Structure formats: C-alpha cells, structure tokens
C-alpha cells in the first residue's frame, strides 16, 4: 500500500516536473528561439564560407592550369621565326587569355592577378615585336628614294617643305625603344603643342606608342591592337576602340578617352580618363585619377567597335583596383568618379 502510494507520488511528481518544465519553456520561448536562430545562422554562415572558399580554390586551380597551358601555347607560337599565320593565331589566343583573366578577377588574389597580368603584358609586347619584324622595311627605302631625288634635283630639293607625314609622325628613337624594351608599329614622340592624328587605315590592329608629348592633342580614329601612353604632360588623347590593352605610365594633367579590354595606369597623377572597359581597370602608384564613361564619338566608330571585338554593352568604367590600396572596406584615396558636371569636354 505504501509502495503503491510512493510510486504514485513519484509519478505524480514527475508529471508535475514535466508540466513545470513545459510551463517554463512556454514562458521563455522568444529568447530561446532567438538564441537558437542565431546559432543556426552562424552554423550556416560558417558552412557557406567553407563552401565559398572551396569553390574559389577550385576556380583558382582551374584558372592557373588553363592560363599556364594557353600561355605556353602562345610562347611556342612566338618563338623563332614566326609566320603571319602564327602571329594571328597567337593574337587570337592572347585575346582568349585576356578574357580568361577578366573572368577570374573576382576570385583571384591580388598577387596572382598581378603576376598573370604582367605575364600577359609581356606576351603582348613580344607579339608586337614579332609583328614589327614582319613589317616591310619601308623607312629605309623611303630614305634611299629621298637621297636619290636630292642628288637628281640638286639644290632645289633642299628648299622643299617636308611632307606632312614626316612632321606629324616623328619616329621613336631606337634608344627610346630599347629603354621600353619594345618595338612599336606606329606612334608619336617628342612633340610639343601640336595636333596629331592618325586615321583608321593607319591604325587597323597596329600597336601604338605615344611618348614624351607635352600640351598636345592626339586623335586616333580607328582600331589599334594596343596603346601605350608614356611621359605625357598636359595632353588630350582621344582613341577609338583598342582590341586588347591600354597602358599609361608617368603621365600628368592629361585627359584620355579610350575603349579597351583592359586598362593599366602606373605612376600617373591628376588625369581624367573617359573609359569603356570590359574588365576592371588597374592603377598603381597613382594619385588624383578621375574616371567617367567613354563619350568620344566620330564617323565610323561603330565599324571600329565591331572590328575590335569589344562588347559595347559592358562597361566597368567605375570598377577600379588600386594595387597600393588593399583595404576593401575603405575607398582608395587615389582615384574617384568624375562628377557629372565636370564631364563636359570639348573633344574637337
């Protein structure tokens, strides 16, 4: 009888404890549920972070393998005596490499991105050299003809006015080419306060160098393969769509309008860039760089865009990576978006 009573009491106490616990839980559901939700969210965040890191690692490995493979293929095409067909294949593969790098910008580490772009830049420079090697030696033939003409016509030839092309396109000295480590198909150099132009038929898929210009206006109507602007002061440079890359180095107080696949700016200050670019622009050791959308236009620009292969609907003009500014949560002080009221430029 006592045993039964004790058992019943125990059961009764258990029921009371269970009911009490349920009552306690019902009194604090909001706080407990909030803590549980926070715990689950933290678990999900960690899980997602691990998955993202795994995906980025896998993407980086894929990029490294693909880039290395294509880079080796291009180097093989550019070795030795390359034919015109080999150079065209190398150019096409280089465009593919540039696209591969553009697509990988969002997950590559800054160091890997920099190394890959430098490798690509070197290949583009080598391609430019090989193309130059295949160019006919017109310059020497032209000088020989002038010498013959001068001999035949005597003193009268000395009084002639030099041809406009001789004035408008001074050639880059061999010393300047050696200093840059490059050979370029065409360009302007050592000019002051001049208006310099090249037309579409002169620029078609050629490599252009503009060097040591001061207070000049340069208009490039057409579709170059690459463009390099070096040591320019107070210049305005307007260029049609460039198939691959544009490089600025050691420039100041300039205005540049350009459309391209990729833009690299080094040691440049106080320069406005009106840009159409399919990847992210990169600056390094720069200050006072302002960006705005590309607005220059001329007759035939639509045809030049088609020939360049650029996607006109894609423009990352305000997506800029500063290699001297690694803080992701604070904007770089070295570049800014040009205010709309300051974008009115007299192109002509």
ChimeraX attribute file (.defattr): number of C-alpha atoms within 10 A of each C-alpha:
attribute: neighborCount
match mode: 1-to-1
recipient: residues
	/A:1	6
	/A:2	7
	/A:3	8
	/A:4	9
	/A:5	10
	/A:6	11
	/A:7	12
	/A:8	12
	/A:9	12
	/A:10	12
	/A:11	12
	/A:12	12
	/A:13	12
	/A:14	12
	/A:15	12
	/A:16	12
	/A:17	12
	/A:18	12
	/A:19	12
	/A:20	12
	/A:21	12
	/A:22	11
	/A:23	11
	/A:24	11
	/A:25	13
	/A:26	11
	/A:27	10
	/A:28	10
	/A:29	11
	/A:30	11
	/A:31	11
	/A:32	12
	/A:33	11
	/A:34	11
	/A:35	12
	/A:36	12
	/A:37	12
	/A:38	12
	/A:39	12
	/A:40	12
	/A:41	12
	/A:42	12
	/A:43	12
	/A:44	12
	/A:45	12
	/A:46	12
	/A:47	12
	/A:48	12
	/A:49	12
	/A:50	12
	/A:51	12
	/A:52	12
	/A:53	13
	/A:54	12
	/A:55	13
	/A:56	17
	/A:57	14
	/A:58	12
	/A:59	15
	/A:60	17
	/A:61	12
	/A:62	12
	/A:63	17
	/A:64	16
	/A:65	12
	/A:66	13
	/A:67	20
	/A:68	13
	/A:69	11
	/A:70	16
	/A:71	20
	/A:72	11
	/A:73	15
	/A:74	22
	/A:75	14
	/A:76	13
	/A:77	21
	/A:78	22
	/A:79	12
	/A:80	9
	/A:81	11
	/A:82	17
	/A:83	14
	/A:84	12
	/A:85	10
	/A:86	16
	/A:87	19
	/A:88	14
	/A:89	16
	/A:90	24
	/A:91	21
	/A:92	13
	/A:93	17
	/A:94	22
	/A:95	19
	/A:96	14
	/A:97	21
	/A:98	22
	/A:99	16
	/A:100	14
	/A:101	20
	/A:102	17
	/A:103	15
	/A:104	18
	/A:105	15
	/A:106	12
	/A:107	14
	/A:108	19
	/A:109	12
	/A:110	15
	/A:111	10
	/A:112	13
	/A:113	17
	/A:114	14
	/A:115	11
	/A:116	20
	/A:117	18
	/A:118	12
	/A:119	14
	/A:120	20
	/A:121	18
	/A:122	14
	/A:123	19
	/A:124	22
	/A:125	18
	/A:126	18
	/A:127	26
	/A:128	22
	/A:129	18
	/A:130	21
	/A:131	21
	/A:132	18
	/A:133	15
	/A:134	13
	/A:135	9
	/A:136	9
	/A:137	10
	/A:138	9
	/A:139	9
	/A:140	10
	/A:141	11
	/A:142	11
	/A:143	11
	/A:144	12
	/A:145	11
	/A:146	13
	/A:147	12
	/A:148	12
	/A:149	12
	/A:150	14
	/A:151	12
	/A:152	11
	/A:153	10
	/A:154	10
	/A:155	10
	/A:156	10
	/A:157	14
	/A:158	10
	/A:159	7
	/A:160	8
	/A:161	7
	/A:162	9
	/A:163	8
	/A:164	8
	/A:165	9
	/A:166	9
	/A:167	12
	/A:168	17
	/A:169	16
	/A:170	14
	/A:171	17
	/A:172	19
	/A:173	11
	/A:174	11
	/A:175	9
	/A:176	14
	/A:177	13
	/A:178	10
	/A:179	9
	/A:180	10
	/A:181	12
	/A:182	17
	/A:183	23
	/A:184	23
	/A:185	18
	/A:186	20
	/A:187	24
	/A:188	22
	/A:189	22
	/A:190	15
	/A:191	20
	/A:192	14
	/A:193	12
	/A:194	14
	/A:195	13
	/A:196	17
	/A:197	17
	/A:198	19
	/A:199	12
	/A:200	16
	/A:201	11
	/A:202	15
	/A:203	22
	/A:204	18
	/A:205	19
	/A:206	23
	/A:207	27
	/A:208	23
	/A:209	23
	/A:210	22
	/A:211	20
	/A:212	19
	/A:213	23
	/A:214	20
	/A:215	17
	/A:216	19
	/A:217	21
	/A:218	20
	/A:219	19
	/A:220	21
	/A:221	24
	/A:222	28
	/A:223	30
	/A:224	28
	/A:225	22
	/A:226	25
	/A:227	24
	/A:228	18
	/A:229	22
	/A:230	22
	/A:231	18
	/A:232	26
	/A:233	19
	/A:234	18
	/A:235	22
	/A:236	22
	/A:237	22
	/A:238	21
	/A:239	23
	/A:240	26
	/A:241	30
	/A:242	32
	/A:243	26
	/A:244	27
	/A:245	23
	/A:246	23
	/A:247	18
	/A:248	21
	/A:249	20
	/A:250	17
	/A:251	24
	/A:252	24
	/A:253	17
	/A:254	22
	/A:255	19
	/A:256	20
	/A:257	24
	/A:258	23
	/A:259	31
	/A:260	31
	/A:261	27
	/A:262	23
	/A:263	24
	/A:264	19
	/A:265	22
	/A:266	17
	/A:267	16
	/A:268	23
	/A:269	21
	/A:270	18
	/A:271	22
	/A:272	23
	/A:273	21
	/A:274	22
	/A:275	23
	/A:276	29
	/A:277	29
	/A:278	23
	/A:279	23
	/A:280	21
	/A:281	23
	/A:282	17
	/A:283	24
	/A:284	17
	/A:285	16
	/A:286	23
	/A:287	19
	/A:288	15
	/A:289	22
	/A:290	19
	/A:291	23
	/A:292	20
	/A:293	21
	/A:294	17
	/A:295	15
	/A:296	19
	/A:297	14
	/A:298	9
	/A:299	8
	/A:300	12
	/A:301	17
	/A:302	15
	/A:303	12
	/A:304	21
	/A:305	20
	/A:306	14
	/A:307	17
	/A:308	23
	/A:309	16
	/A:310	21
	/A:311	14
	/A:312	15
	/A:313	8
	/A:314	11
	/A:315	20
	/A:316	16
	/A:317	22
	/A:318	19
	/A:319	14
	/A:320	18
	/A:321	18
	/A:322	20
	/A:323	15
	/A:324	12
	/A:325	15
	/A:326	12
	/A:327	9
	/A:328	7
	/A:329	6
	/A:330	8
	/A:331	12
	/A:332	17
	/A:333	12
	/A:334	18
	/A:335	22
	/A:336	17
	/A:337	15
	/A:338	17
	/A:339	10
	/A:340	9
	/A:341	6
	/A:342	8
	/A:343	14
	/A:344	8
	/A:345	10
	/A:346	6
	/A:347	13
	/A:348	7
